[in-house]
């Protein structure tokens, strides 16, 4: 077994088949198939069921994914450590982020990091829930993760670095005719959301948990739209479909787009955390964590 075989195996998993993986790797499909057959011989079992042109993971194949990612990530860490590590002249850092935190604080964190290390590129992966972020870091799909949670930051097999808090705010369309929701107000009490039509995210997100909590308190809220595509929230608000509870990180973008942002009282916040493995971080990841902790706003 060699690391190239594991990289080929993961490419097939990530790209959904041999043909797409071969194209992504710039190798011929016969070469790819031969490498996987050699890996299967070494491991003593089939990793894929070949069904026509499809490649479906066997149970053994599914079991190999996590250790294969860990092995490839370890090799990448070793390579990075050998190649001009101290100065971080080149390389790549994978960061998984929830959508709202990809606006802020991730924009500021990446700007600070790339300003210090312009040769290192940052690849941002989408993760819709806090658990998605933790899973991406734990399995090695990303080296760092950025998440928000109403409860304590995760512990256990990952390390959490607190980066402060974000409060919930309400985004509403503007209206010169005075018929826009909460026209003339700069803040709104949560009880005033009774009777409103809301645009919400999917379950597992902080904004959805907040809205569900209001409904459990007896506040009569109608869900006008539920979307997994966070980029659609603001257009839906501006189109008059409803209002939306979002994190403070949306404020600047929403106001520039012409929406109004109101503070929700009483103040309710999300804890923001940068997630990493506990050991074995690449130099780029260590530098990113250091920069993030230096630029973060203290909680409170």
C-alpha positions in Angstrom: 0.0 0.0 0.0 1.2 3.5 -0.8 -0.2 7.0 -0.3 -0.9 7.4 -4.0 -3.4 4.5 -3.8 -5.2 6.1 -0.9 -5.3 9.5 -2.8 -6.8 7.7 -5.8 -9.3 5.9 -3.5 -10.4 9.2 -2.0 -10.7 10.8 -5.4 -13.1 8.1 -6.5 -15.2 8.6 -3.3 -15.2 12.4 -3.6 -15.9 12.6 -7.4 -18.4 9.8 -7.4 -16.8 7.4 -9.8 -13.7 6.2 -11.6 -14.2 8.4 -14.8 -14.5 11.7 -12.9 -11.7 10.8 -10.5 -9.3 9.9 -13.4 -10.1 13.3 -15.0 -9.6 15.2 -11.8 -6.3 13.4 -11.2 -5.1 13.7 -14.8 -4.5 10.0 -15.0 -5.9 7.4 -17.4 -8.8 5.3 -16.1 -6.9 2.0 -16.6 -4.1 3.3 -14.4 -6.5 4.4 -11.8 -8.3 1.0 -11.8 -5.0 -0.8 -11.6 -4.0 1.2 -8.6 -7.3 0.5 -6.8 -7.0 -3.2 -7.6 -3.5 -3.3 -6.1 -4.9 -1.5 -3.0 -7.7 -4.1 -2.7 -5.2 -6.9 -3.0 -3.1 -5.4 -0.2 -6.2 -5.0 2.0 -7.7 -8.4 1.2 -11.1 -7.2 0.1 -13.1 -5.2 -2.5 -13.5 -1.5 -1.8 -16.1 -0.9 -4.5 -19.0 -2.8 -6.2 -18.7 -2.2 -9.9 -22.2 -1.8 -11.2 -22.0 -0.8 -14.9 -20.2 2.5 -14.9 -21.0 3.1 -11.3 -18.7 2.5 -8.3 -20.5 1.8 -5.1 -18.6 1.6 -1.8 -18.6 -1.7 -0.1 -18.6 -1.9 3.7 -14.9 -2.2 3.7 -14.6 0.8 1.4 -16.7 2.9 3.8 -14.5 1.8 6.7 -11.4 3.0 4.8 -12.5 6.6 4.2 -11.6 8.1 7.6 -8.2 6.4 8.0 -7.4 7.1 4.4 -8.1 10.9 4.9 -6.0 10.9 8.1 -3.1 9.2 6.3 -3.2 11.6 3.4 -3.6 14.6 5.7 -0.6 13.4 7.7 1.5 13.2 4.6 0.5 16.6 3.5 1.4 17.9 7.0 4.9 16.2 6.6 5.4 17.7 3.2 4.4 21.2 4.3 6.7 20.9 7.3 9.6 20.1 5.1 8.9 22.7 2.4 9.7 26.2 3.8 7.5 25.7 6.8 8.8 28.4 8.9 8.1 31.1 6.4 4.9 29.6 4.9 5.9 30.7 1.5 3.4 28.4 -0.2 0.6 25.9 0.5 -3.1 25.5 1.1 -5.3 25.5 4.1 -8.8 23.9 4.1 -11.4 25.6 6.3 -15.0 24.4 6.8 -17.4 27.2 7.8 -21.1 27.6 8.5 -22.7 30.1 6.1 -23.2 33.1 8.4 -19.7 32.8 9.9 -18.3 32.7 6.3 -19.4 36.3 6.1 -17.9 37.3 9.5 -15.6 36.6 11.2 -14.1 34.4 8.4 -13.7 37.3 6.0 -11.6 39.2 8.5 -9.7 36.1 9.6 -8.8 35.2 6.0 -7.8 38.8 5.2 -5.5 38.9 8.2 -4.0 35.5 7.5 -3.4 36.1 3.7 -2.0 39.5 4.5 0.7 37.8 6.6 1.2 34.7 4.4 0.2 35.7 0.8 1.7 32.5 -0.6 -0.8 30.3 1.3 -4.3 29.9 -0.3 -7.3 29.3 1.9 -10.0 26.9 0.5 -13.4 27.4 2.2 -15.8 24.5 2.4 -19.5 24.8 3.1 -20.8 23.2 6.3 -24.5 23.9 7.2 -24.5 22.9 10.9 -22.1 22.9 13.8 -21.9 19.2 13.7 -21.0 19.3 10.0 -18.0 21.5 10.9 -16.9 19.2 13.7 -17.2 16.1 11.4 -15.2 17.8 8.6 -12.3 18.5 11.1 -12.6 15.2 12.8 -12.4 13.2 9.6 -9.7 15.3 8.0 -11.9 16.7 5.2 -10.9 20.1 6.5 -8.1 21.1 8.9 -10.0 23.9 10.6 -13.6 24.7 11.0 -15.6 27.8 12.0 -19.0 27.4 13.7 -21.6 29.1 15.8 -23.6 27.5 18.5 -26.1 28.7 21.2 -24.6 26.2 23.7 -21.0 25.4 24.7 -18.4 25.0 22.1 -17.7 21.4 21.2 -15.1 19.4 23.1 -13.7 15.9 23.0 -11.7 14.8 20.0 -11.5 18.4 18.6 -10.1 21.6 20.1 -12.3 24.7 20.2 -10.8 28.2 20.2 -13.4 30.8 21.3 -13.6 33.9 19.0 -16.4 35.8 20.7 -20.1 36.1 20.2 -22.7 37.2 17.6 -26.1 38.4 18.5 -29.3 37.6 16.6 -30.8 40.4 14.6 -33.9 40.7 12.4 -33.6 41.5 8.7 -36.6 43.2 7.1 -37.2 44.9 3.8 -37.2 48.7 3.7 -40.2 50.6 2.5 -40.7 54.3 1.9 -44.5 53.9 2.0 -44.4 52.9 5.7 -45.8 49.5 5.1 -42.6 47.6 5.7 -42.4 45.4 8.8 -41.4 47.4 11.9 -41.0 50.6 9.9 -39.2 53.3 11.8 -37.9 50.9 14.5 -34.3 50.2 15.3 -35.0 47.2 17.5 -37.8 44.8 18.1 -38.8 42.6 21.0 -39.1 38.9 20.3 -42.8 39.1 21.3 -43.4 41.5 18.4 -42.5 38.8 15.9 -45.9 37.2 16.7 -48.0 37.2 13.5 -44.9 37.7 11.2 -44.0 35.5 8.3 -40.4 34.3 8.7 -37.8 32.9 6.3 -35.8 30.2 8.2 -32.9 27.8 7.6 -33.0 24.1 7.9 -33.0 22.3 11.3 -29.6 22.1 13.0 -28.7 25.8 12.3 -28.6 28.5 14.9 -31.1 30.7 13.2 -33.6 27.8 13.0 -33.1 26.9 16.6 -33.8 30.4 17.7 -37.1 30.6 15.7 -38.2 27.2 17.0 -37.5 28.4 20.5 -39.8 31.4 20.0 -42.6 29.1 18.8 -42.1 26.9 21.9 -42.6 30.1 24.0 -46.0 30.5 22.3 -45.0 33.3 19.9 -47.2 32.7 16.8 -44.8 32.7 13.9 -45.6 31.5 10.4 -42.7 30.0 8.3 -43.1 31.5 4.9 -40.0 29.8 3.5 -37.4 27.3 4.6 -34.2 27.2 2.7 -30.9 25.4 2.8 -29.4 28.0 0.5 -28.4 30.8 2.9 -27.7 33.1 -0.1 -31.4 33.1 -0.8 -32.4 34.5 2.6 -31.7 38.2 1.8 -33.3 38.2 -1.7 -36.4 36.6 -0.2 -36.5 39.3 2.5 -36.1 42.1 -0.1 -38.8 40.5 -2.2 -41.2 40.9 0.7 -41.7 37.2 1.3 -41.0 37.7 5.0 -38.5 38.7 7.6 -35.5 36.6 8.8 -33.6 36.1 12.0 -29.9 35.9 11.2 -26.6 36.4 13.0 -25.0 39.8 13.4 -22.5 38.9 10.7 -25.2 39.7 8.1 -25.6 43.3 9.1 -23.2 45.0 6.7 -24.3 42.9 3.7 -28.0 43.4 4.4 -27.7 47.1 4.9 -25.7 47.5 1.7 -28.4 45.6 -0.2 -31.0 48.0 1.0 -32.6 46.0 3.9 -33.0 47.1 7.4 -31.4 45.4 10.4 -33.0 45.5 13.8 -31.6 44.3 17.1 -33.8 41.7 18.7 -34.5 42.1 22.4 -33.7 40.5 24.8 -30.3 40.0 23.4 -29.5 36.4 22.5 -26.1 35.4 21.2 -24.3 32.6 19.5 -20.8 31.5 20.6 -18.3 31.6 17.7 -15.5 29.0 17.7 -12.6 28.0 15.5 -12.3 24.2 15.6 -9.1 22.2 15.0 -7.6 18.8 15.7 -5.9 18.6 19.1 -2.5 17.5 17.6 -0.7 17.3 14.3 -1.7 20.7 12.9 0.1 21.9 9.8 2.1 25.1 10.1 -0.5 27.0 8.1 -3.3 25.8 10.5 -1.2 26.8 13.5 -0.5 30.2 12.0 -4.2 30.7 11.2 -5.3 29.8 14.7 -2.7 32.3 16.1 -3.9 35.1 13.8 -7.6 34.3 14.6 -7.0 34.5 18.4 -5.1 37.8 18.0 -7.8 39.5 15.9 -10.9 38.1 17.7 -13.2 40.2 19.9 -13.4 39.0 23.5 -16.8 37.6 24.5 -19.1 39.6 26.6 
